[in-house]
Amino acid sequence: MSEQRLMVNTVQPDEKWMYRVGGLASLMIGIAYLAIIALYAPAGVPPEGGEAKLEYLIGKTGHWWVIVGVSVLTNFLYVPVALSLYFALRA
């Protein structure tokens, strides 16, 4: 019988924290997208045309600034997710 040897990559102790940070960041991204949906629903879809948009935005600018802010936050959270994937898939 032939004997096969498998190479098993172990997790480096100094990289283990990056996996946790990446996992938490990905969970926060999911929660942030749900928050964006919840914020977008009461704001509604903006109408077509310049004057109609200006009338629509009266009293709703706060909603849209929060939506933009949470969207920017999700973009920054992709950095630790990408780094943790890099460490996990590095050969």
C-alpha positions in Angstrom: 0.0 0.0 0.0 1.2 3.4 -0.8 1.2 6.0 1.9 0.1 9.6 1.1 1.3 12.5 3.0 -0.9 15.5 3.3 0.4 19.0 4.0 -1.7 20.7 6.6 -1.4 24.4 6.9 -1.8 25.5 10.5 -3.0 28.9 11.6 -0.2 31.1 12.7 -0.9 32.6 16.2 0.0 36.1 15.1 -2.5 35.9 12.2 -5.4 34.4 14.2 -6.6 37.9 15.3 -6.9 39.0 11.7 -9.4 36.2 11.0 -11.6 37.4 13.9 -11.3 41.0 12.8 -12.3 40.0 9.2 -15.2 37.9 10.5 -16.5 40.7 12.7 -16.1 43.2 9.8 -18.1 41.0 7.5 -20.9 40.7 10.0 -20.9 44.4 10.4 -21.1 44.8 6.6 -24.2 42.6 6.6 -25.8 44.5 9.4 -25.0 47.9 7.8 -26.6 46.8 4.5 -29.8 45.8 6.4 -29.7 49.3 8.1 -29.3 50.9 4.7 -32.4 49.1 3.4 -34.3 50.1 6.6 -33.3 53.7 6.1 -34.0 53.7 2.4 -37.6 52.4 2.8 -39.1 55.5 4.6 -37.1 57.9 2.4 -38.5 56.5 -0.8 -37.3 56.7 -4.3 -36.4 60.2 -5.5 -38.5 61.5 -8.3 -37.3 62.5 -11.8 -36.6 66.1 -12.6 -34.7 68.9 -10.9 -37.6 70.8 -9.2 -39.3 67.6 -8.1 -36.1 66.4 -6.5 -35.6 69.6 -4.6 -39.1 69.5 -3.2 -38.6 65.8 -2.3 -35.4 66.5 -0.4 -37.0 69.0 1.9 -37.0 67.3 5.3 -35.3 64.1 4.0 -31.7 65.2 3.7 -30.8 63.6 7.1 -32.0 60.2 5.8 -29.8 60.5 2.8 -26.7 61.7 4.7 -27.1 58.7 7.0 -27.4 56.3 4.0 -24.3 57.8 2.4 -22.4 57.6 5.7 -23.3 54.0 6.4 -22.4 53.1 2.7 -18.9 54.7 3.2 -18.5 52.8 6.4 -19.2 49.5 4.6 -16.5 50.4 2.0 -13.9 50.8 4.8 -15.0 47.5 6.4 -14.0 45.7 3.2 -10.3 46.3 4.0 -10.0 44.0 7.0 -12.2 41.4 5.2 -9.8 41.4 2.2 -6.8 41.2 4.5 -8.2 38.2 6.4 -9.0 36.5 3.2 -5.5 37.1 2.0 -4.0 35.6 5.1 -6.4 32.6 4.9 -5.8 31.8 1.2 -2.1 32.5 1.2 -0.3 29.4 0.2 
